[in-house]
Amino acid sequence: MKKKATVNRGNVMKHLIEYQLDIVGKRLVDTLDDDKWYFNWTITAKQREEFNKYAIKTMKKVFKFNTTKARENLDWFNTQFGLRIKD
């Protein structure tokens, strides 16, 4: 049985990207087959809300951030790596 990797400062961004893609039924490896994946794949507002809750909780745990700092970093993350919202 494979042990699940612990999320830490070194892998938290990759983990959050993979978590977000998993919500929409994609995997990081799928980006290799679609060079326009960022424009082609979208997330609903409800899915983004689910992701944001998880990401804030994860950042607070990994970085020992307070909620305000976690939200600020999440805003940066969503600007850089967040899927576009489409309902």
C-alpha positions in Angstrom: 0.0 0.0 0.0 1.4 3.4 -1.0 1.6 6.0 1.8 0.0 9.3 0.9 2.7 12.1 0.8 2.5 14.7 3.5 1.8 18.2 2.2 4.6 20.6 3.2 6.2 23.9 2.2 8.1 22.2 -0.7 5.1 20.6 -2.4 2.0 22.7 -1.3 1.6 24.6 -4.6 1.8 21.4 -6.7 -0.7 19.8 -4.2 -3.1 22.7 -4.5 -2.9 22.7 -8.3 -3.6 19.0 -8.4 -6.5 19.3 -6.0 -8.0 22.0 -8.1 -7.7 20.0 -11.3 -9.1 16.9 -9.5 -12.3 18.9 -8.8 -12.9 19.3 -12.5 -11.9 15.7 -13.4 -8.4 16.5 -14.7 -4.9 15.6 -13.7 -1.6 17.5 -13.9 -0.4 15.1 -16.6 -3.4 16.1 -18.8 -1.9 19.5 -19.2 0.8 17.9 -21.4 -1.9 16.9 -24.0 -3.6 20.3 -24.2 -1.3 23.3 -24.6 -4.3 25.6 -24.2 -5.6 23.8 -21.0 -5.7 27.1 -19.0 -8.2 28.6 -21.5 -10.1 25.3 -22.2 -10.7 24.1 -18.6 -13.1 26.0 -16.3 -14.4 25.7 -12.8 -17.8 26.6 -11.4 -18.2 29.2 -8.7 -19.4 26.5 -6.3 -16.3 24.4 -7.2 -14.1 27.4 -6.6 -15.6 28.0 -3.2 -14.9 24.3 -2.3 -11.3 24.7 -3.5 -10.9 28.0 -1.6 -12.0 26.5 1.7 -9.6 23.6 1.3 -6.7 25.8 0.2 -7.1 28.2 3.1 -7.2 25.4 5.6 -4.2 23.8 4.0 -2.1 27.0 3.9 -3.0 27.8 7.5 -1.8 24.3 8.5 1.4 24.2 6.3 2.6 27.8 6.8 0.9 28.6 10.1 -0.8 31.5 8.5 -3.8 33.3 10.0 -6.9 33.5 7.9 -6.1 36.9 6.4 -2.7 35.9 5.3 -4.0 32.6 3.9 -6.6 34.5 1.8 -4.0 37.0 0.5 -1.9 34.1 -0.6 -4.9 32.3 -2.1 -5.7 35.4 -4.1 -2.2 35.3 -5.6 -2.5 31.5 -6.2 -5.8 32.0 -8.1 -4.3 34.8 -10.2 -1.4 32.6 -11.2 -2.9 29.1 -11.3 -6.6 29.3 -10.8 -8.9 28.0 -13.4 -11.4 30.5 -14.9 -14.9 30.5 -13.4 -17.7 29.7 -15.8 -21.2 28.8 -14.7 
